[in-house]
Amino acid sequence: MYTTITHRPQNFYNFIKSDFSNLNILNDMHLDLHSDPTYNCEHLINTLASLTAKYTTTKSVKLRKHKHKKSEWITKGILKSIKFRDKLHFKKKQTHPDSSEFIILKTNLSTYNKILKKTIRNAKNLYYTKLFHQHENNAKETWKHLNTLLNRKLYDAPIEQLKTDENIIDTPKDICNSFNKFFSEIGHTTAALIQNTDINFKTYLTPNTYPTFTFDLVNSSEIDKIISSLKSKHSTGQDNI
Protein backbone atom coordinates (compact mmCIF):
# COMPACT_ATOMS: atom_id res chain seq x y z
CA MET A 1 0.00 0.00 0.00
CA TYR A 2 1.27 3.45 -0.93
CA THR A 3 0.47 6.89 0.43
CA THR A 4 1.27 10.44 -0.66
CA ILE A 5 3.42 12.66 1.57
CA THR A 6 3.30 16.44 1.16
CA HIS A 7 6.38 18.46 2.09
CA ARG A 8 6.69 22.22 2.50
CA PRO A 9 9.74 24.22 3.62
CA GLN A 10 9.96 25.66 7.10
CA ASN A 11 9.49 29.26 5.88
CA PHE A 12 6.69 28.27 3.50
CA TYR A 13 4.37 31.20 4.32
CA ASN A 14 7.22 33.72 4.28
CA PHE A 15 8.21 32.59 0.77
CA ILE A 16 4.64 32.95 -0.48
CA LYS A 17 4.27 36.35 1.19
CA SER A 18 7.49 37.57 -0.41
CA ASP A 19 6.59 36.33 -3.91
CA PHE A 20 3.05 37.65 -3.60
CA SER A 21 4.24 41.13 -2.64
CA ASN A 22 6.53 41.19 -5.71
CA LEU A 23 3.79 40.26 -8.16
CA ASN A 24 1.91 43.58 -7.89
CA ILE A 25 -1.31 41.68 -8.46
CA LEU A 26 -3.41 44.85 -8.51
CA ASN A 27 -2.19 45.55 -12.06
CA ASP A 28 -3.92 42.39 -13.28
CA MET A 29 -7.24 43.01 -11.54
CA HIS A 30 -10.33 44.88 -12.66
CA LEU A 31 -10.60 47.84 -10.31
CA ASP A 32 -13.67 49.38 -11.89
CA LEU A 33 -16.52 49.59 -9.36
CA HIS A 34 -18.94 48.25 -11.99
CA SER A 35 -16.80 45.25 -12.95
CA ASP A 36 -17.57 41.65 -11.98
CA PRO A 37 -15.73 40.80 -8.71
CA THR A 38 -15.69 37.10 -9.67
CA TYR A 39 -12.74 37.65 -12.00
CA ASN A 40 -10.65 39.28 -9.26
CA CYS A 41 -11.53 36.51 -6.79
CA GLU A 42 -10.63 33.72 -9.23
CA HIS A 43 -7.42 35.47 -10.23
CA LEU A 44 -6.39 35.82 -6.59
CA ILE A 45 -7.19 32.16 -5.83
CA ASN A 46 -5.28 30.93 -8.90
CA THR A 47 -2.28 33.08 -8.00
CA LEU A 48 -2.14 31.75 -4.45
CA ALA A 49 -2.61 28.17 -5.70
CA SER A 50 0.29 28.62 -8.13
CA LEU A 51 2.57 29.98 -5.38
CA THR A 52 1.54 27.13 -3.08
CA ALA A 53 2.37 24.54 -5.73
CA LYS A 54 5.72 26.23 -6.32
CA TYR A 55 6.92 25.48 -2.76
CA THR A 56 5.11 22.16 -2.30
CA THR A 57 6.53 18.77 -3.19
CA THR A 58 4.72 15.42 -3.02
CA LYS A 59 5.99 11.88 -3.21
CA SER A 60 4.46 8.43 -2.98
CA VAL A 61 5.88 6.10 -0.34
CA LYS A 62 5.16 2.50 0.54
CA LEU A 63 3.67 1.85 3.95
CA ARG A 64 5.38 -0.79 6.05
CA LYS A 65 3.27 -3.04 8.17
CA HIS A 66 4.07 -2.89 11.84
CA LYS A 67 2.29 -3.66 15.07
CA HIS A 68 0.69 -0.93 17.10
CA LYS A 69 0.28 -0.86 20.83
CA LYS A 70 -3.32 -1.57 21.79
CA SER A 71 -3.42 1.20 24.38
CA GLU A 72 -1.59 4.51 24.68
CA TRP A 73 -0.62 3.89 28.29
CA ILE A 74 1.12 0.56 27.53
CA THR A 75 4.83 1.38 27.67
CA LYS A 76 7.76 -0.68 26.41
CA GLY A 77 8.50 -1.76 29.97
CA ILE A 78 4.95 -2.99 30.44
CA LEU A 79 5.11 -4.86 27.13
CA LYS A 80 8.27 -6.65 28.30
CA SER A 81 6.53 -7.53 31.57
CA ILE A 82 3.53 -8.91 29.67
CA LYS A 83 5.80 -11.10 27.56
CA PHE A 84 7.57 -12.36 30.70
CA ARG A 85 4.17 -13.09 32.29
CA ASP A 86 3.15 -15.06 29.21
CA LYS A 87 6.38 -17.07 29.37
CA LEU A 88 5.64 -17.99 32.97
CA HIS A 89 2.13 -19.02 31.98
CA PHE A 90 3.44 -21.14 29.10
CA LYS A 91 6.06 -22.77 31.31
CA LYS A 92 3.38 -23.55 33.90
CA LYS A 93 1.25 -25.27 31.26
CA GLN A 94 4.23 -27.41 30.27
CA THR A 95 4.84 -28.51 33.88
CA HIS A 96 3.11 -31.48 35.53
CA PRO A 97 0.47 -30.33 38.08
CA ASP A 98 1.67 -32.76 40.73
CA SER A 99 5.26 -31.54 40.71
CA SER A 100 6.74 -29.11 43.23
CA GLU A 101 7.92 -26.89 40.36
CA PHE A 102 4.31 -26.41 39.27
CA ILE A 103 3.34 -25.04 42.70
CA ILE A 104 6.27 -22.60 42.62
CA LEU A 105 5.40 -21.45 39.08
CA LYS A 106 1.73 -21.03 40.03
CA THR A 107 2.63 -18.88 43.04
CA ASN A 108 5.12 -16.79 41.08
CA LEU A 109 2.68 -16.30 38.21
CA SER A 110 -0.12 -15.22 40.54
CA THR A 111 2.12 -12.73 42.37
CA TYR A 112 3.64 -11.37 39.17
CA ASN A 113 0.23 -11.02 37.54
CA LYS A 114 -1.11 -8.97 40.48
CA ILE A 115 1.87 -6.62 40.30
CA LEU A 116 1.50 -6.31 36.51
CA LYS A 117 -2.22 -5.49 36.74
CA LYS A 118 -1.53 -2.83 39.35
CA THR A 119 1.23 -1.34 37.18
CA ILE A 120 -1.05 -1.21 34.14
CA ARG A 121 -3.85 0.34 36.20
CA ASN A 122 -1.52 3.04 37.53
CA ALA A 123 -0.18 3.74 34.03
CA LYS A 124 -3.74 4.07 32.72
CA ASN A 125 -4.71 6.45 35.55
CA LEU A 126 -1.63 8.57 34.92
CA TYR A 127 -2.33 8.69 31.17
CA TYR A 128 -5.93 9.89 31.57
CA THR A 129 -4.99 12.33 34.35
CA LYS A 130 -2.54 14.06 32.01
CA LEU A 131 -4.98 13.83 29.09
CA PHE A 132 -7.91 15.45 30.91
CA HIS A 133 -5.62 18.05 32.45
CA GLN A 134 -4.39 18.92 28.95
CA HIS A 135 -7.96 19.43 27.68
CA GLU A 136 -9.51 20.83 30.87
CA ASN A 137 -10.62 23.98 28.99
CA ASN A 138 -11.90 22.10 25.93
CA ALA A 139 -15.30 20.51 26.56
CA LYS A 140 -15.41 18.88 23.11
CA GLU A 141 -12.13 17.02 23.54
CA THR A 142 -13.02 16.12 27.15
CA TRP A 143 -16.29 14.46 26.13
CA LYS A 144 -14.56 12.79 23.21
CA HIS A 145 -12.09 11.05 25.52
CA LEU A 146 -14.81 10.34 28.11
CA ASN A 147 -16.89 8.54 25.49
CA THR A 148 -13.82 6.57 24.42
CA LEU A 149 -13.04 5.67 28.03
CA LEU A 150 -16.63 4.59 28.68
CA ASN A 151 -16.74 2.73 25.35
CA ARG A 152 -19.89 4.57 24.27
CA LYS A 153 -21.07 3.67 20.79
CA LEU A 154 -24.16 4.37 18.72
CA TYR A 155 -26.06 1.30 17.65
CA ASP A 156 -28.62 1.40 14.83
CA ALA A 157 -30.88 -1.39 16.05
CA PRO A 158 -34.08 -1.95 14.01
CA ILE A 159 -37.45 -1.40 15.69
CA GLU A 160 -39.12 -4.78 16.13
CA GLN A 161 -42.26 -3.64 18.01
CA LEU A 162 -44.17 -0.39 18.38
CA LYS A 163 -46.88 0.31 20.95
CA THR A 164 -49.68 2.61 19.76
CA ASP A 165 -52.89 3.79 21.37
CA GLU A 166 -54.74 0.85 19.86
CA ASN A 167 -52.38 -2.10 20.06
CA ILE A 168 -48.83 -3.38 19.54
CA ILE A 169 -47.67 -3.72 15.94
CA ASP A 170 -44.68 -5.80 14.89
CA THR A 171 -44.55 -5.85 11.09
CA PRO A 172 -42.18 -3.44 9.25
CA LYS A 173 -44.97 -2.15 6.98
CA ASP A 174 -47.37 -1.37 9.85
CA ILE A 175 -44.56 0.30 11.86
CA CYS A 176 -43.67 2.56 8.89
CA ASN A 177 -47.34 3.45 8.34
CA SER A 178 -47.75 4.28 12.02
CA PHE A 179 -44.75 6.65 11.99
CA ASN A 180 -46.00 8.25 8.77
CA LYS A 181 -49.48 8.78 10.22
CA PHE A 182 -48.10 10.35 13.40
CA PHE A 183 -45.78 12.85 11.71
CA SER A 184 -48.28 13.75 8.96
CA GLU A 185 -51.06 14.51 11.47
CA ILE A 186 -49.10 15.98 14.40
CA GLY A 187 -49.29 19.53 12.97
CA HIS A 188 -53.09 19.53 12.60
CA THR A 189 -53.55 17.77 15.94
CA THR A 190 -51.43 20.32 17.81
CA ALA A 191 -53.05 23.28 16.03
CA ALA A 192 -56.52 22.04 17.02
CA LEU A 193 -55.54 22.21 20.70
CA ILE A 194 -54.50 25.89 20.51
CA GLN A 195 -57.22 28.39 21.39
CA ASN A 196 -58.02 31.16 18.93
CA THR A 197 -56.81 34.65 19.92
CA ASP A 198 -56.42 38.07 18.37
CA ILE A 199 -52.76 38.15 19.38
CA ASN A 200 -50.32 36.95 16.74
CA PHE A 201 -46.61 37.20 16.06
CA LYS A 202 -46.92 40.76 14.75
CA THR A 203 -47.81 41.88 18.27
CA TYR A 204 -44.28 41.10 19.45
CA LEU A 205 -42.44 42.71 16.52
CA THR A 206 -40.64 46.00 16.92
CA PRO A 207 -41.31 48.87 14.49
CA ASN A 208 -39.66 48.55 11.09
CA THR A 209 -36.26 50.12 10.68
CA TYR A 210 -34.55 50.93 7.40
CA PRO A 211 -30.79 51.10 7.99
CA THR A 212 -28.49 52.36 5.28
CA PHE A 213 -25.66 50.23 3.90
CA THR A 214 -22.40 51.67 2.64
CA PHE A 215 -18.97 50.38 1.64
CA ASP A 216 -15.94 51.60 3.58
CA LEU A 217 -12.50 51.82 2.06
CA VAL A 218 -9.90 49.52 3.62
CA ASN A 219 -6.13 49.34 3.35
CA SER A 220 -3.63 46.49 3.30
CA SER A 221 -2.68 46.89 6.99
CA GLU A 222 -6.30 46.34 8.09
CA ILE A 223 -6.59 43.21 5.95
CA ASP A 224 -3.25 41.91 7.27
CA LYS A 225 -4.45 42.51 10.85
CA ILE A 226 -7.68 40.58 10.22
CA ILE A 227 -5.87 37.65 8.59
CA SER A 228 -3.33 37.51 11.43
CA SER A 229 -6.16 37.28 13.98
CA LEU A 230 -7.64 34.18 12.35
CA LYS A 231 -7.13 30.88 14.14
CA SER A 232 -4.59 28.54 12.56
CA LYS A 233 -6.05 25.18 11.56
CA HIS A 234 -4.79 22.07 9.79
CA SER A 235 -7.52 22.28 7.13
CA THR A 236 -6.85 24.30 3.99
CA GLY A 237 -9.11 26.72 2.18
CA GLN A 238 -9.90 26.97 -1.51
CA ASP A 239 -6.47 28.51 -2.06
CA ASN A 240 -4.79 25.37 -0.57
CA ILE A 241 -3.24 27.38 2.27
C-alpha positions as CSV (number, residue, x, y, z in Angstrom):
1,M,0.0,0.0,0.0
2,Y,1.3,3.5,-0.9
3,T,0.5,6.9,0.4
4,T,1.3,10.4,-0.7
5,I,3.4,12.7,1.6
6,T,3.3,16.4,1.2
7,H,6.4,18.5,2.1
8,R,6.7,22.2,2.5
9,P,9.7,24.2,3.6
10,Q,10.0,25.7,7.1
11,N,9.5,29.3,5.9
12,F,6.7,28.3,3.5
13,Y,4.4,31.2,4.3
14,N,7.2,33.7,4.3
15,F,8.2,32.6,0.8
16,I,4.6,33.0,-0.5
17,K,4.3,36.3,1.2
18,S,7.5,37.6,-0.4
19,D,6.6,36.3,-3.9
20,F,3.1,37.6,-3.6
21,S,4.2,41.1,-2.6
22,N,6.5,41.2,-5.7
23,L,3.8,40.3,-8.2
24,N,1.9,43.6,-7.9
25,I,-1.3,41.7,-8.5
26,L,-3.4,44.9,-8.5
27,N,-2.2,45.6,-12.1
28,D,-3.9,42.4,-13.3
29,M,-7.2,43.0,-11.5
30,H,-10.3,44.9,-12.7
31,L,-10.6,47.8,-10.3
32,D,-13.7,49.4,-11.9
33,L,-16.5,49.6,-9.4
34,H,-18.9,48.2,-12.0
35,S,-16.8,45.2,-12.9
36,D,-17.6,41.6,-12.0
37,P,-15.7,40.8,-8.7
38,T,-15.7,37.1,-9.7
39,Y,-12.7,37.7,-12.0
40,N,-10.6,39.3,-9.3
41,C,-11.5,36.5,-6.8
42,E,-10.6,33.7,-9.2
43,H,-7.4,35.5,-10.2
44,L,-6.4,35.8,-6.6
45,I,-7.2,32.2,-5.8
46,N,-5.3,30.9,-8.9
47,T,-2.3,33.1,-8.0
48,L,-2.1,31.7,-4.4
49,A,-2.6,28.2,-5.7
50,S,0.3,28.6,-8.1
51,L,2.6,30.0,-5.4
52,T,1.5,27.1,-3.1
53,A,2.4,24.5,-5.7
54,K,5.7,26.2,-6.3
55,Y,6.9,25.5,-2.8
56,T,5.1,22.2,-2.3
57,T,6.5,18.8,-3.2
58,T,4.7,15.4,-3.0
59,K,6.0,11.9,-3.2
60,S,4.5,8.4,-3.0
61,V,5.9,6.1,-0.3
62,K,5.2,2.5,0.5
63,L,3.7,1.9,4.0
64,R,5.4,-0.8,6.0
65,K,3.3,-3.0,8.2
66,H,4.1,-2.9,11.8
67,K,2.3,-3.7,15.1
68,H,0.7,-0.9,17.1
69,K,0.3,-0.9,20.8
70,K,-3.3,-1.6,21.8
71,S,-3.4,1.2,24.4
72,E,-1.6,4.5,24.7
73,W,-0.6,3.9,28.3
74,I,1.1,0.6,27.5
75,T,4.8,1.4,27.7
76,K,7.8,-0.7,26.4
77,G,8.5,-1.8,30.0
78,I,4.9,-3.0,30.4
79,L,5.1,-4.9,27.1
80,K,8.3,-6.7,28.3
81,S,6.5,-7.5,31.6
82,I,3.5,-8.9,29.7
83,K,5.8,-11.1,27.6
84,F,7.6,-12.4,30.7
85,R,4.2,-13.1,32.3
86,D,3.1,-15.1,29.2
87,K,6.4,-17.1,29.4
88,L,5.6,-18.0,33.0
89,H,2.1,-19.0,32.0
90,F,3.4,-21.1,29.1
91,K,6.1,-22.8,31.3
92,K,3.4,-23.5,33.9
93,K,1.2,-25.3,31.3
94,Q,4.2,-27.4,30.3
95,T,4.8,-28.5,33.9
96,H,3.1,-31.5,35.5
97,P,0.5,-30.3,38.1
98,D,1.7,-32.8,40.7
99,S,5.3,-31.5,40.7
100,S,6.7,-29.1,43.2
101,E,7.9,-26.9,40.4
102,F,4.3,-26.4,39.3
103,I,3.3,-25.0,42.7
104,I,6.3,-22.6,42.6
105,L,5.4,-21.5,39.1
106,K,1.7,-21.0,40.0
107,T,2.6,-18.9,43.0
108,N,5.1,-16.8,41.1
109,L,2.7,-16.3,38.2
110,S,-0.1,-15.2,40.5
111,T,2.1,-12.7,42.4
112,Y,3.6,-11.4,39.2
113,N,0.2,-11.0,37.5
114,K,-1.1,-9.0,40.5
115,I,1.9,-6.6,40.3
116,L,1.5,-6.3,36.5
117,K,-2.2,-5.5,36.7
118,K,-1.5,-2.8,39.4
119,T,1.2,-1.3,37.2
120,I,-1.0,-1.2,34.1
121,R,-3.9,0.3,36.2
122,N,-1.5,3.0,37.5
123,A,-0.2,3.7,34.0
124,K,-3.7,4.1,32.7
125,N,-4.7,6.4,35.5
126,L,-1.6,8.6,34.9
127,Y,-2.3,8.7,31.2
128,Y,-5.9,9.9,31.6
129,T,-5.0,12.3,34.4
130,K,-2.5,14.1,32.0
131,L,-5.0,13.8,29.1
132,F,-7.9,15.4,30.9
133,H,-5.6,18.0,32.5
134,Q,-4.4,18.9,28.9
135,H,-8.0,19.4,27.7
136,E,-9.5,20.8,30.9
137,N,-10.6,24.0,29.0
138,N,-11.9,22.1,25.9
139,A,-15.3,20.5,26.6
140,K,-15.4,18.9,23.1
141,E,-12.1,17.0,23.5
142,T,-13.0,16.1,27.2
143,W,-16.3,14.5,26.1
144,K,-14.6,12.8,23.2
145,H,-12.1,11.1,25.5
146,L,-14.8,10.3,28.1
147,N,-16.9,8.5,25.5
148,T,-13.8,6.6,24.4
149,L,-13.0,5.7,28.0
150,L,-16.6,4.6,28.7
151,N,-16.7,2.7,25.3
152,R,-19.9,4.6,24.3
153,K,-21.1,3.7,20.8
154,L,-24.2,4.4,18.7
155,Y,-26.1,1.3,17.7
156,D,-28.6,1.4,14.8
157,A,-30.9,-1.4,16.0
158,P,-34.1,-2.0,14.0
159,I,-37.5,-1.4,15.7
160,E,-39.1,-4.8,16.1
161,Q,-42.3,-3.6,18.0
162,L,-44.2,-0.4,18.4
163,K,-46.9,0.3,21.0
164,T,-49.7,2.6,19.8
165,D,-52.9,3.8,21.4
166,E,-54.7,0.8,19.9
167,N,-52.4,-2.1,20.1
168,I,-48.8,-3.4,19.5
169,I,-47.7,-3.7,15.9
170,D,-44.7,-5.8,14.9
171,T,-44.6,-5.8,11.1
172,P,-42.2,-3.4,9.2
173,K,-45.0,-2.2,7.0
174,D,-47.4,-1.4,9.8
175,I,-44.6,0.3,11.9
176,C,-43.7,2.6,8.9
177,N,-47.3,3.5,8.3
178,S,-47.7,4.3,12.0
179,F,-44.7,6.6,12.0
180,N,-46.0,8.2,8.8
181,K,-49.5,8.8,10.2
182,F,-48.1,10.3,13.4
183,F,-45.8,12.9,11.7
184,S,-48.3,13.7,9.0
185,E,-51.1,14.5,11.5
186,I,-49.1,16.0,14.4
187,G,-49.3,19.5,13.0
188,H,-53.1,19.5,12.6
189,T,-53.5,17.8,15.9
190,T,-51.4,20.3,17.8
191,A,-53.1,23.3,16.0
192,A,-56.5,22.0,17.0
193,L,-55.5,22.2,20.7
194,I,-54.5,25.9,20.5
195,Q,-57.2,28.4,21.4
196,N,-58.0,31.2,18.9
197,T,-56.8,34.6,19.9
198,D,-56.4,38.1,18.4
199,I,-52.8,38.1,19.4
200,N,-50.3,36.9,16.7
201,F,-46.6,37.2,16.1
202,K,-46.9,40.8,14.8
203,T,-47.8,41.9,18.3
204,Y,-44.3,41.1,19.4
205,L,-42.4,42.7,16.5
206,T,-40.6,46.0,16.9
207,P,-41.3,48.9,14.5
208,N,-39.7,48.6,11.1
209,T,-36.3,50.1,10.7
210,Y,-34.5,50.9,7.4
211,P,-30.8,51.1,8.0
212,T,-28.5,52.4,5.3
213,F,-25.7,50.2,3.9
214,T,-22.4,51.7,2.6
215,F,-19.0,50.4,1.6
216,D,-15.9,51.6,3.6
217,L,-12.5,51.8,2.1
218,V,-9.9,49.5,3.6
219,N,-6.1,49.3,3.4
220,S,-3.6,46.5,3.3
221,S,-2.7,46.9,7.0
222,E,-6.3,46.3,8.1
223,I,-6.6,43.2,6.0
224,D,-3.2,41.9,7.3
225,K,-4.4,42.5,10.9
226,I,-7.7,40.6,10.2
227,I,-5.9,37.6,8.6
228,S,-3.3,37.5,11.4
229,S,-6.2,37.3,14.0
230,L,-7.6,34.2,12.3
231,K,-7.1,30.9,14.1
232,S,-4.6,28.5,12.6
233,K,-6.1,25.2,11.6
234,H,-4.8,22.1,9.8
235,S,-7.5,22.3,7.1
236,T,-6.8,24.3,4.0
237,G,-9.1,26.7,2.2
238,Q,-9.9,27.0,-1.5
239,D,-6.5,28.5,-2.1
240,N,-4.8,25.4,-0.6
241,I,-3.2,27.4,2.3
